[in-house]
Amino acid sequence: MRAESDDISVTLPRAVVAELPKLSADLTARMHALLERNTDGELSSTERDELETLVRMAEVAQILSMAASARL
């Protein structure tokens, strides 16, 4: 019987891998704009939800980008 592993493998097309740094930068820019507005208390509940989602997406994009760079 094989022991369970905590590793996860993700296969992405090269075209997607090449876009990860730009995607991460775009997500980060939008996230920072929302963070600034949040500091000023100007976010709607929809924008707060967007900010939370962008934070998660930026984290994933950054992880994928780092993993792709390590393998190239």
C-alpha positions as CSV (number, residue, x, y, z in Angstrom):
1,M,0.0,0.0,0.0
2,R,1.3,3.4,-1.0
3,A,1.6,6.1,1.7
4,E,-0.4,9.3,1.0
5,S,1.7,12.3,0.0
6,D,1.2,16.0,0.7
7,D,2.5,16.9,-2.7
8,I,0.3,18.2,-5.4
9,S,1.3,18.3,-9.1
10,V,-0.1,20.9,-11.5
11,T,0.4,20.8,-15.2
12,L,0.1,24.1,-17.1
13,P,0.6,25.0,-20.7
14,R,3.8,26.9,-21.4
15,A,1.7,29.9,-22.6
16,V,0.0,30.1,-19.3
17,V,3.3,29.8,-17.4
18,A,4.7,32.8,-19.4
19,E,1.8,34.9,-18.3
20,L,2.0,34.2,-14.6
21,P,4.3,37.1,-13.7
22,K,2.0,39.5,-15.5
23,L,-1.1,38.0,-14.0
24,S,0.5,38.3,-10.6
25,A,1.5,41.9,-11.2
26,D,-2.0,42.8,-12.4
27,L,-3.7,41.2,-9.5
28,T,-1.3,42.9,-7.1
29,A,-1.9,46.3,-8.6
30,R,-5.7,45.9,-8.3
31,M,-5.3,44.5,-4.8
32,H,-3.2,47.5,-3.7
33,A,-5.8,49.9,-5.2
34,L,-8.5,48.3,-3.1
35,L,-6.3,48.1,0.0
36,E,-5.7,51.9,-0.3
37,R,-9.5,52.5,-0.6
38,N,-10.1,50.1,2.3
39,T,-7.7,52.1,4.5
40,D,-9.8,55.1,3.8
41,G,-12.9,53.2,4.6
42,E,-14.3,53.5,1.1
43,L,-14.9,49.9,0.1
44,S,-18.3,48.5,-0.6
45,S,-19.1,45.0,0.6
46,T,-18.7,43.7,-3.0
47,E,-15.2,45.4,-3.2
48,R,-14.3,43.8,0.1
49,D,-15.2,40.4,-1.3
50,E,-13.2,41.2,-4.4
51,L,-10.2,42.2,-2.2
52,E,-10.3,38.9,-0.3
53,T,-10.5,37.0,-3.6
54,L,-7.6,39.0,-5.1
55,V,-5.5,38.3,-2.1
56,R,-6.0,34.5,-2.5
57,M,-5.5,34.7,-6.3
58,A,-2.3,36.7,-6.0
59,E,-1.0,34.1,-3.5
60,V,-1.7,31.3,-5.9
61,A,-0.3,33.1,-8.9
62,Q,2.9,33.9,-7.0
63,I,3.3,30.3,-5.9
64,L,2.7,29.0,-9.4
65,S,5.1,31.5,-10.8
66,M,7.8,30.5,-8.3
67,A,7.3,26.8,-9.0
68,A,7.4,27.4,-12.8
69,S,10.6,29.4,-12.4
70,A,12.2,26.7,-10.4
71,R,11.5,24.1,-13.1
72,L,12.5,26.2,-16.2
